[in-house]
């Protein structure tokens, strides 16, 4: 794709637990380590969403920032902040996907991408980076 990109960062706090209900305690602990503990643990997430598209001559913007901010709030911050990812996100319920940074980045890319299409912005999600802290992050890139 030819055009420009724009990245906006949002932050939210959430908890999660890695656990497969069909596995016993030993296998869960061997696979997920401390993340399999019965009590969920929390992170202060930083999420960078990069969108791209053509630059319209009349506005000079890939996307209206007010629209992007609304979408990011509706699709990321409002449903996730202060929540357990395992409880707040159907895709992360028991027996479904594990709420890793990688899976969270993929989920956010899908949700934000669908919202941008529905809002007819003309912008596309190019990548999403989710950081649990300064030492661990994962990225999802549309290919």
C-alpha positions in Angstrom: 0.0 0.0 0.0 1.2 3.4 -0.8 0.4 6.3 1.5 1.1 7.5 5.0 0.8 6.0 8.4 -0.2 7.4 11.8 0.3 5.8 15.2 -1.7 6.6 18.3 -0.9 5.1 21.8 -3.6 4.2 24.3 -3.1 2.9 27.8 -5.2 0.6 29.9 -4.9 -1.6 33.0 -6.1 -5.2 33.0 -5.5 -8.6 34.5 -5.2 -12.0 32.9 -4.4 -15.6 33.6 -3.1 -18.3 31.3 -5.0 -21.5 31.8 -6.3 -24.4 29.6 -9.2 -26.0 31.5 -8.7 -29.3 29.6 -5.1 -29.6 31.1 -4.3 -30.5 34.6 -2.5 -28.2 37.0 0.9 -29.7 36.3 0.7 -29.2 32.5 -0.7 -25.7 32.9 2.2 -24.7 35.2 4.8 -26.4 33.0 3.5 -24.5 30.0 2.6 -21.1 31.4 4.7 -20.9 34.6 3.6 -18.2 37.1 0.9 -17.0 34.6 -1.0 -20.1 35.4 -1.4 -19.2 39.1 -5.0 -19.3 40.3 -5.2 -15.5 40.9 -4.9 -13.3 37.8 -2.1 -10.8 37.6 -2.2 -7.3 36.1 -0.4 -5.1 33.8 -0.4 -1.4 32.8 -0.6 -2.0 29.0 0.5 0.5 26.4 -1.0 -0.2 23.0 0.2 1.5 19.8 -2.2 1.3 16.8 -0.8 2.3 13.4 -3.2 3.1 10.7 -2.5 4.0 7.1 -4.0 5.2 3.9 -3.9 7.9 1.3 -3.6 11.6 2.4 -6.6 13.5 1.1 -5.5 16.9 -0.3 -8.4 18.7 1.4 -7.6 17.5 5.0 -3.9 16.4 4.8 -4.8 13.6 7.3 -4.9 9.9 6.9 -7.7 9.8 9.4 -9.6 12.4 11.5 -7.9 12.0 15.0 -11.3 12.5 16.7 -12.6 9.5 14.8 -9.5 7.4 15.6 -9.6 8.4 19.3 -13.3 7.4 19.5 -12.7 4.0 17.8 -9.7 3.3 20.1 -11.7 4.2 23.2 -14.7 2.1 22.1 -12.7 -0.9 21.0 -9.8 -1.0 23.5 -10.0 1.3 26.5 -13.7 1.2 27.5 -14.1 -2.6 27.2 -10.7 -3.5 28.7 -9.6 -1.0 31.3 -9.9 -2.2 34.8 -11.1 -5.6 33.7 -10.0 -9.2 33.6 -9.2 -10.0 30.0 -10.4 -13.6 30.7 -13.8 -12.2 31.7 -14.2 -9.1 29.5 -13.3 -10.7 26.2 -15.3 -13.7 24.9 -12.3 -14.8 22.8 -10.3 -15.2 26.1 -12.9 -17.1 28.1 -12.0 -20.5 29.6 -11.2 -23.0 26.8 -10.7 -20.3 24.2 -7.6 -18.3 23.3 -5.0 -17.5 25.9 -4.8 -13.7 26.6 -1.1 -13.3 25.6 0.3 -10.1 24.2 0.3 -11.7 20.8 -3.4 -12.7 21.0 -4.3 -9.3 22.4 -2.6 -7.5 19.6 -4.4 -9.7 17.0 -7.7 -9.1 18.7 -7.2 -5.4 18.9 -6.2 -5.2 15.2 -9.3 -7.1 14.2 -11.7 -5.0 16.3 -10.2 -1.6 15.4 -10.0 -2.6 11.7 -13.6 -3.6 11.6 -14.6 -0.3 13.4 -12.6 1.8 10.9 -14.3 0.0 8.0 -17.7 0.5 9.6 -16.9 4.2 10.1 -15.9 4.5 6.5 -12.6 6.2 7.4 -10.7 4.9 4.4 -7.8 4.1 6.8 -6.6 0.6 7.5 -4.9 -0.9 10.5 -1.3 -1.6 9.6 0.0 -2.8 12.9 -0.8 -3.1 16.6 1.9 -3.3 19.3 0.9 -4.3 22.8 3.4 -3.9 25.7 2.8 -5.4 29.1 5.8 -3.4 30.5 9.1 -2.0 29.3 10.6 -5.4 28.7 7.8 -7.3 26.9 5.7 -6.4 23.9 4.2 -8.2 20.9 3.2 -6.8 17.5 0.5 -7.8 15.0 1.1 -6.7 11.4 -1.4 -6.9 8.6 0.2 -8.5 5.6 
